[in-house]
Amino acid sequence: MPHELLTDRLRLREWARSDLEPLIGIFSKEEVWYYPLRQGFTPEQTTNFLERQIAAQDKHEVALLAAEDRITRQLLGYIGLGLPNFLPEIMPAVEIGWRLDPRVWGRGLATEGAMSVLRHAFEELGLEEVVSIYHPENAASGKVMIHLGMQFDRDTIDPAREIPLRVYRLSKTQWIINSEGSFDL
């Protein structure tokens, strides 16, 4: 993954251990992890999440990026790529995902950041396809996927939690068509 991606309002960058305290504040909010956990992360879960992301970026693997306000440099959550190993039926695949502080929801930041990540995925990483997975009850995430030009692929069940999931896909070809056509956010 890149060292950073810039959008009009966001800086998507590699993680640092100094992100732990603000990330605990964000991830502890029930709304952030309501789907699928119905509760916020504990400080230990957040620490484990951050350590996994730092390890992945140190190995130059696909990783989620810290999302911060481009002006204030305040951490807002994450937007980036990951491997959805929890859903073997769609593997091999690369997933785009996001989790942002609820205080910035509804501003189009997930879509803005995800568009930048998709551009990087298709143009720089050479991926041919990206998926995104959400819980059907989480209509806001589904709307972001539609704004990104993603197409419904399937409804399925999370094998570990036995809860419904919806999978969307976007091919590089469709992304190019969307980017060149009348596709607007």
C-alpha positions as CSV (number, residue, x, y, z in Angstrom):
1,M,0.0,0.0,0.0
2,P,1.1,3.6,-0.5
3,H,2.6,5.7,2.2
4,E,-0.4,8.1,1.8
5,L,-3.3,9.0,-0.5
6,L,-4.7,12.5,-0.5
7,T,-8.3,13.5,-1.3
8,D,-9.9,16.9,-1.0
9,R,-10.7,16.3,2.7
10,L,-8.7,13.2,3.8
11,R,-5.2,12.0,4.2
12,L,-5.1,8.2,4.1
13,R,-1.8,7.0,5.5
14,E,0.1,4.2,7.2
15,W,-0.6,3.5,10.8
16,A,1.7,4.6,13.7
17,R,1.7,3.4,17.3
18,S,0.8,6.9,18.3
19,D,-2.6,6.3,16.7
20,L,-3.6,4.0,19.5
21,E,-5.2,6.5,21.9
22,P,-7.4,8.3,19.4
23,L,-8.3,4.9,17.8
24,I,-9.4,3.5,21.2
25,G,-11.7,6.6,21.5
26,I,-13.2,5.9,18.1
27,F,-13.4,2.1,18.2
28,S,-14.9,2.1,21.7
29,K,-18.1,3.7,20.3
30,E,-20.8,1.0,19.9
31,E,-22.0,2.5,16.6
32,V,-18.6,1.9,15.0
33,W,-18.7,-1.8,15.5
34,Y,-22.5,-2.3,15.8
35,Y,-22.3,-4.4,12.6
36,P,-21.3,-7.2,13.3
37,L,-20.6,-7.0,17.0
38,R,-23.4,-4.9,18.5
39,Q,-20.8,-3.3,20.8
40,G,-17.6,-1.2,20.7
41,F,-14.1,-2.6,20.8
42,T,-12.2,-3.0,24.1
43,P,-8.8,-1.3,24.3
44,E,-7.2,-4.7,24.0
45,Q,-9.2,-5.4,20.7
46,T,-8.1,-2.0,19.4
47,T,-4.5,-2.6,20.3
48,N,-4.6,-6.0,18.5
49,F,-6.2,-4.3,15.4
50,L,-3.5,-1.7,15.3
51,E,-0.7,-4.2,15.7
52,R,-2.1,-6.3,12.8
53,Q,-2.3,-3.3,10.6
54,I,1.3,-2.2,11.4
55,A,2.5,-5.7,10.8
56,A,0.8,-5.9,7.4
57,Q,2.1,-2.5,6.3
58,D,5.7,-3.5,7.5
59,K,5.4,-6.6,5.3
60,H,4.1,-4.4,2.4
61,E,0.9,-6.4,2.4
62,V,-2.6,-5.2,1.6
63,A,-3.7,-3.1,4.6
64,L,-6.3,-0.7,5.8
65,L,-5.1,2.9,6.0
66,A,-5.5,5.4,8.8
67,A,-8.0,8.1,7.7
68,E,-7.4,11.5,9.1
69,D,-8.8,15.0,8.4
70,R,-6.4,16.6,5.9
71,I,-6.5,20.0,7.6
72,T,-6.6,19.1,11.4
73,R,-4.7,15.8,11.1
74,Q,-7.3,14.3,13.5
75,L,-7.7,10.6,13.2
76,L,-11.2,9.7,11.9
77,G,-10.9,5.9,11.5
78,Y,-9.8,3.8,8.5
79,I,-10.5,3.3,4.9
80,G,-8.5,0.7,2.9
81,L,-8.0,-2.8,1.6
82,G,-8.0,-6.1,3.4
83,L,-8.3,-9.8,2.8
84,P,-11.7,-11.2,3.7
85,N,-10.4,-14.5,5.0
86,F,-13.4,-14.8,7.3
87,L,-15.6,-15.6,4.2
88,P,-13.8,-18.4,2.4
89,E,-16.5,-18.8,-0.3
90,I,-15.3,-15.6,-2.0
91,M,-11.6,-16.1,-1.7
92,P,-9.2,-15.2,-3.2
93,A,-10.4,-11.6,-3.0
94,V,-9.4,-8.2,-1.8
95,E,-12.0,-6.2,0.1
96,I,-12.4,-2.5,0.4
97,G,-13.8,-1.3,3.7
98,W,-14.2,1.6,6.1
99,R,-15.0,2.5,9.7
100,L,-15.2,6.1,10.6
101,D,-16.0,8.0,13.8
102,P,-19.8,8.5,13.9
103,R,-19.3,12.3,14.4
104,V,-18.2,12.5,10.7
105,W,-20.9,10.2,9.2
106,G,-23.1,11.5,6.5
107,R,-20.5,13.8,4.9
108,G,-19.4,11.5,2.1
109,L,-16.0,10.9,3.6
110,A,-16.2,7.1,3.2
111,T,-17.1,7.4,-0.4
112,E,-14.4,10.1,-1.0
113,G,-11.7,8.0,0.6
114,A,-12.8,4.7,-1.0
115,M,-12.7,6.3,-4.4
116,S,-9.1,7.1,-3.9
117,V,-8.3,3.6,-2.6
118,L,-10.1,2.1,-5.6
119,R,-8.0,4.2,-8.0
120,H,-4.9,3.1,-6.2
121,A,-6.1,-0.6,-6.2
122,F,-6.8,-0.6,-10.0
123,E,-4.1,1.8,-11.3
124,E,-1.2,1.1,-9.0
125,L,-1.7,-2.3,-7.6
126,G,-3.1,-3.8,-10.8
127,L,-6.0,-5.5,-9.1
128,E,-8.7,-6.8,-11.5
129,E,-11.5,-6.8,-8.9
130,V,-12.4,-5.6,-5.5
131,V,-15.2,-6.8,-3.2
132,S,-17.0,-5.1,-0.3
133,I,-19.0,-6.9,2.3
134,Y,-21.7,-5.6,4.7
135,H,-24.6,-6.6,6.8
136,P,-27.9,-6.0,4.9
137,E,-29.2,-4.0,8.0
138,N,-26.4,-1.5,7.5
139,A,-28.0,0.5,4.7
140,A,-25.4,3.3,4.9
141,S,-22.6,1.0,3.9
142,G,-24.6,-0.5,1.1
143,K,-25.2,3.1,-0.2
144,V,-21.5,3.8,-0.2
145,M,-20.9,0.7,-2.3
146,I,-23.6,1.8,-4.8
147,H,-22.0,5.3,-5.0
148,L,-18.7,3.5,-5.7
149,G,-20.3,1.8,-8.7
150,M,-20.1,-1.6,-7.1
151,Q,-22.6,-4.3,-8.2
152,F,-24.5,-6.8,-6.0
153,D,-22.9,-10.2,-6.1
154,R,-24.6,-12.4,-3.5
155,D,-26.2,-12.7,-0.1
156,T,-24.6,-15.2,2.1
157,I,-24.0,-16.1,5.8
158,D,-20.9,-15.3,7.9
159,P,-19.7,-18.9,8.8
160,A,-18.3,-17.9,12.2
161,R,-21.1,-15.6,13.5
162,E,-24.0,-17.1,11.4
163,I,-25.3,-13.7,10.5
164,P,-26.4,-12.5,7.0
165,L,-23.9,-10.7,4.8
166,R,-24.2,-9.1,1.4
167,V,-21.3,-9.0,-1.1
168,Y,-20.7,-6.4,-3.7
169,R,-18.1,-6.5,-6.5
170,L,-16.4,-4.0,-8.8
171,S,-14.2,-5.1,-11.7
172,K,-11.4,-2.9,-13.0
173,T,-13.3,-2.8,-16.4
174,Q,-16.5,-1.5,-14.7
175,W,-14.5,1.0,-12.6
176,I,-12.9,2.4,-15.9
177,I,-16.3,2.7,-17.5
178,N,-17.7,4.4,-14.4
179,S,-14.8,6.8,-14.2
180,E,-15.0,7.8,-17.9
181,G,-18.7,8.0,-18.2
182,S,-21.3,10.1,-16.4
183,F,-20.5,8.5,-13.1
184,D,-20.8,11.0,-10.3
185,L,-20.7,10.8,-6.6
